[in-house]
Amino acid sequence: MAFDADRSLRRLKPAKRTAPLNSRPPSALPFLTAATPSARNLLFDTTVYIHAGQGRLGSDARAFVAASQAHHCSVCLGELALSLGYLDPRHSGTPAAASFLAGVLRHVPTHRIVEPDDTVFIEANIATGILARTQGLAPSDRRRLLNDALTLATAGKKGLVVLTANIADFDLLSQLQPGAQVLYYTPD
């Protein structure tokens, strides 16, 4: 095996995690502001693409994204591709949404795509399992959380900062993976 399961278990300590984690108040989390300097190590969560497509990415976030060096996670790109297949072709908003999503996928520079490796897959699944158990998550919520865990663990391994509006999931996941960095924004 290419990964060290014992190392992952020592890092995440699933046997010691018996109580639910508490969400931290917004004042304890790093939020994007107009004064946030640009980043050379930025990784977009799926929320960034979705809010940009909906015109809900605020002016501070748009300026930050434009000034930063963005990287893209194959997991998030996969979530966008899933949406392309899931959109109802009979809905009036589908052509515009599908065009936006396909445009994103067409224009992502391949040299800026990062992918989870074996260790990331193992640790993201352990973290998802811990939260599914301690937070009492429904089975239907596990896949969504696993994608977020894969994104955060990939960013952590690559030294990237995740930009997201998904406070609920990334706050809990980052408590399990203290080395990972997350920057939050509030959509318009």
N, C-alpha and C positions, 0 to 999 in steps of 0.2 A: 504494500500500500504506500501511496505517496504522502500520506498524512500521518500525523502522530495522534491517535485517538486519546491516549493518556494525557498528552499535553492539552488537548482541547477540553477534556474533562476537568483537569486541574484549573484551567482558566475560567471556565463557566460554572463549575461546582454545582451541578444539578441536584446532587443529594442534599446539599445544604440549603437549597432554595425551597422553603416550604410555605412561606407567607406571600400573599400578593404584594407586588410592588406598588408603591403609591406614585401617582402622577405628580410631577412637580408643578408648582405654580408658574405661570408665564414669566413672572419677574425673575425666576431662577434659571431661565433658559436663554441662550444667546439668540436674539432676534436681529434680523437685518434692519439697518437704519440708513439714512442718507449719508451718514458718516462712516459706514463700513467700507474699509479699503477693498479694492478689487482683489481677486484671488487667482493664483496660477494653478490652484489645485482643487477646482470646483467640480462636483459631480451632481448632475441633476437627478432628483427623484421624479417619478412620473407626474407628480402634481405640478411641477414647473411647466412641462409640456402642455398639460391639460389647461392650466390657467392661462398660459400664453395663447392657446388656441381659442379660448373663450373670451379673450380680452380682459381677463381678471388679474393679470400680473401687474401689480402696482408700479408706479413710476420709479420708486426706489429700487425695486427688484429688477425692473427692466434695465435701469442704468447699471446696476451691479452686474447683471448677467452680461450686458454688452461690453463691459470693461474687463471682465474676467476671462480666464482661459478655461473653457468648459470641457469636461469629459462626460462620456455617456456610458451607462451601464447596460450591458446586453439584457439584463433582467427587465429593466424599465422599458427598453425598446421592445422587448417581447410583450410587455403589457400593452403597449401602443398597438402592436400588431394584432393582439387578441381583440382589441377594440374594433379594428378594421373588419374582422370577421363577425363580430357580435352586433355591430350596428344594424338596425332594421332598415333594409333598403326601401321600405314603404314610408318611412318617416321623412317629413319634409326637410329636416335638418341634417340628414345623413350625408347628402352629397358634399356639403361644405365641411363637415367634420371629417369625412373620409379623405377629402382632398388635403386638408391640413395634416392629418396623421400620416398619410402616404408621403407628403412633402417632407415632413420631419425625417421619416425613415430613409428617404432618398438622399437627403442632404447632410446626414451625420458623417463627419469625416472618419473613415475607418481607423485611422491612426489614433483617434481619441476615444475609441471604444475599449472599455475594460470589462473583463469577464471573471466570474467567480471560478476559483480553482478548487481542488479536492478539499483542502483544509477549510476554505470558506463554506463549501457546501455542508460539511460536517458540523462546523460551529454554528452556522445559521439554522440548521435543523435542530441542534441541541437547544439553542436560544428560543426558537419557536416552540419547541416542546415544553420548555420551562414555563414560558408565558401562557401557553395553552392550558397547562395544568394549574399554575398558581393564580391566573386571572379568570379561570373558568370559561375559557373561550369556546364558542360553538365550533364544531368541526368545519362549518362553512367559512369561518374567519381565519382558519389556519393557513390556507394557500396565500391569501392576501398578506398575512403577516410574514409568511416565509419569504415572499418576494421582497418585502421591506428588510427582513433580516439579511437576505442575500446581498441586497444593495448596500446596506450599512457595513457588513463584514468585508465586502469587496473594497469599499472606500477605505476602511480602516487598514486593510492590508496594503493598499496602494498609496496611502498617505494623502487621501483626498477628503475634502469636506463636503458632506451631503447638504444640498440646499433643498428644503422641503417645507410644505405647509402642513404636513401630516404630523401634528404634535403628538397625538395620542399614541401612535405606534412607535415613532422614532424616539420619544422620550423614554418609554419603557425599554426598548431595545438598547438604547445607549447606556442605560443603567446596568445592563448585563455586559456590555462591551465598553468599559470606560475609556479605552484608547481611541475609540471612534469619535469623529468630530461631526457635529450637526449644526447647521445654521438655519434658523426658521424664518419664515416670512408670513405675512398675513395677506391673503388675496383680497382684491377689491370686490 
